[in-house]
Amino acid sequence: MNDEFSVYQFFKDDLGYECVGQHVSSEAAVRLFKRFTNSVAAQMGVVIRVIITDDGDFCNMEWKFGEGVTFPVMGKRSG
């Protein structure tokens, strides 16, 4: 793994998705994530989901319209 990330935004009503950043650093991925989750389209519900995936295609962060950041789960740790 090369520590590269991709950022995708998904649109409502099965309009598909768009890769808005590919093979970027973790810092750049988080900046893009924040940009697209705070966009007018996201606030209006045109964009319904934004994710960051790593080079192994694992989801590292997820935002959903009406819910906010759903992954990773924020809150109390057990243990």
C-alpha positions as CSV (number, residue, x, y, z in Angstrom):
1,M,0.0,0.0,0.0
2,N,1.2,3.5,-0.9
3,D,-0.8,5.6,1.5
4,E,-2.8,7.0,-1.3
5,F,-6.5,7.9,-1.0
6,S,-9.5,8.6,-3.2
7,V,-12.6,10.7,-2.4
8,Y,-16.0,10.1,-4.0
9,Q,-19.3,11.9,-3.8
10,F,-22.6,10.2,-4.5
11,F,-25.7,11.9,-5.8
12,K,-29.4,11.4,-5.0
13,D,-31.9,9.5,-7.2
14,D,-29.4,7.1,-8.6
15,L,-27.6,9.8,-10.5
16,G,-24.3,8.0,-9.9
17,Y,-21.1,9.1,-8.3
18,E,-18.0,11.1,-9.0
19,C,-14.4,10.6,-8.0
20,V,-13.3,14.1,-6.8
21,G,-9.8,13.1,-5.8
22,Q,-7.7,10.1,-6.8
23,H,-4.3,9.0,-5.5
24,V,-4.0,11.9,-3.1
25,S,-2.3,12.1,0.4
26,S,-4.3,11.6,3.5
27,E,-4.2,15.4,4.2
28,A,-5.5,16.2,0.7
29,A,-8.2,13.6,1.1
30,V,-9.5,15.1,4.3
31,R,-9.4,18.6,2.8
32,L,-11.5,17.3,-0.2
33,F,-13.8,15.5,2.2
34,K,-14.5,18.6,4.1
35,R,-14.9,20.7,0.9
36,F,-17.5,18.3,-0.6
37,T,-19.4,17.7,2.7
38,N,-19.8,21.4,3.2
39,S,-20.7,22.2,-0.4
40,V,-24.1,23.7,-1.3
41,A,-25.0,20.5,-3.1
42,A,-24.3,18.5,0.1
43,Q,-26.3,20.9,2.2
44,M,-29.3,20.8,-0.2
45,G,-29.2,17.0,-0.4
46,V,-28.1,16.7,-4.0
47,V,-25.0,15.0,-2.7
48,I,-26.1,12.3,-0.3
49,R,-22.8,10.6,0.6
50,V,-19.1,11.4,0.5
51,I,-16.4,8.8,1.3
52,I,-12.6,8.4,1.5
53,T,-11.2,5.1,0.4
54,D,-7.6,3.9,0.7
55,D,-5.5,2.1,-1.9
56,G,-6.9,-1.2,-0.7
57,D,-10.5,0.1,-1.5
58,F,-11.4,0.2,2.2
59,C,-13.7,3.0,3.4
60,N,-11.8,5.3,5.8
61,M,-14.4,8.0,6.3
62,E,-18.0,8.4,5.4
63,W,-20.5,11.3,5.5
64,K,-24.3,10.9,4.8
65,F,-26.8,13.7,4.1
66,G,-28.9,14.2,7.2
67,E,-26.6,12.2,9.4
68,G,-23.2,13.8,9.2
69,V,-20.0,11.7,9.6
70,T,-21.1,8.1,10.1
71,F,-17.7,6.5,9.9
72,P,-15.6,6.3,11.9
73,V,-18.0,6.3,14.7
74,M,-17.3,9.1,17.1
75,G,-18.0,8.8,20.8
76,K,-17.0,6.9,23.9
77,R,-14.5,4.1,23.6
78,S,-15.0,0.9,25.5
79,G,-12.3,-0.8,27.4
